[in-house]
Amino acid sequence: MDTLSYKTKSTRKEDIDRKWYVVDADGETVGRIASKIAHVLRGKHKPSFTPNVDCGDNVIIINADKVRFTGKKWAQKEYVSHSGYPGGQKHVVASELLAAKPHAVLEKAVKGMLPKNRLGRQMFKKLFVYAGNEHNHQAQKPEPFKF
């Protein structure tokens, strides 16, 4: 009797080919687009996904200042940070954060959806967020990502 042996191929760091994608965030809901971007940064859209290897692609987000929230989140959603000193807790409302740092809203949303370890920090470095319509990654020949 002929027995077939199938082995699951585990992707190695050397075997990964990274692509560059451009995502236009104009009019998109923050949480929905952030989960799709985290999916691409992690590499889960590839058939060769391996959980313990950073096999994701690079993502460029343009028009980050034109994202939207549903409901009353612009006035009620708070981003909390702490300086590490007593009484150093800061609260920033979403509308104020968008006015001060338009890229930070999407960056915080995507970072919260990545793994909380050194692999997640490595994946986050492949995210590039721009408030306007222009980016400086034309040399990488990015292609639009189809969701």
N, C-alpha and C positions, 0 to 999 in steps of 0.2 A: 504494500500500500504506500502510495506517495504522500508524504506529509509536507505541506507547505508551511514555511516559517515566515511570518510577517513581523517586521520590526518597525516600531515607530521611530521615525527619524527626528532626532532632536537638533534643532538649529544651533550652530555655533556662531560665536561672535564674528568669525572671519567670513562666514558664508552669507552675511546679510548684505543686500543691496538696497540702499536707502534712496527714496525718491523725495522730491520736493513738491508740495501741494500748496495752492493758494485757495483760501476760503474767504468769500465776501460775506461779512456779517451784517450787511445793510438790511435792517428790518427784521432780523432774526431774534428769536427769544433766547435769552442768555443761557438758561439751563439746557435747553434742547440742543443748541449748537455746541455747547461746552462738552456734553456727553459724547457727541459724535467726534469731536476733535480729540478728546481723551482716548477714544477707541482707536483712532489712527496713530496717535503718539505711542500708544502701548503696542501696536502692531497686531491687534486682534482681527483686523480686516484681511490679513494674509493667511493663506493656508499653512504656512510654515511657522505659525505662532508658537513660541515657547515661553512659558511664564517666567522663567528665571533668566532670560536674556532680553536685552533691550533691542528688539527687532522692529521697532516702529519707524515711521517716516517723519521727515521734517515738515512742519506746518507753518505757513505764513497767513496771518489773519489781517485783512484790510478792512477799513471802515468800522473799526471797533467802537467809535464814538456814536454810531448809529444803531446800536443794539437796543432791544426793548425788554421790559419786564411786563408781566401780566398783573392785573389787579392794582393794589396800592403799594407795590414793592418799592417804587421810586421814593416814596416818603417814609415807609415803615421798615425796610430792610436795613439792618445795621451791620457794618463790618467792625469787628472788635479786634484791637491789637493791644499789646502790653509791652512797655519799655523794659520791664524787669525790675524797676524800682517801685517802692511802696507808693501807691496812689498813681501809678503810671498807666492805668487802663484808659484807652481812647476809643471813642465810638464815632464812626463816620457813617452818615446816611448815604444810600446808594447814589442819589442825585448829586450830592456834594463830591463824592469820589469820582463820578463820571466827569464833573466839571474840572476837578483838579488833575486827575490822572485818568484819561479815557481808556488807556490800555489795561489798567489795574482791575477793572470789573471782570473782564474775560479771563485775565490771568489767574485771579483768585478762584474763579469758577472751575477752570480746567485743573488747576493744581489740587483742588479739593477732591477731584475725581481720579487722581492718579495714586499709585501705591505710596504709602507713607514710609519709605525706606530709601536707601541710597540708589536703588534702581529707579524709583519714582523721581528722585531729584535729577538723575541723569536723563530721564525721558523729558522732563520739563525744560531742559536746556535746548531742546529741539523745537520749541515754540517761539515764534516771533510775531508780536502783535503791534500793529500800526494803527493810529487813530484815523489817518487820512486814507486816500485812495492809492498813494504811492508807497513802494517798498524798494529797498536797495539790494534785492536778491535776484536781479534779472540774469546774472551770470550762471545761476544754477538751473535756469530754464524750468521754472515751476509750472506745473499744469494744474488747471482747476480741478478740485475734488468733487466728484458726483456723489451726493448723499443718497 
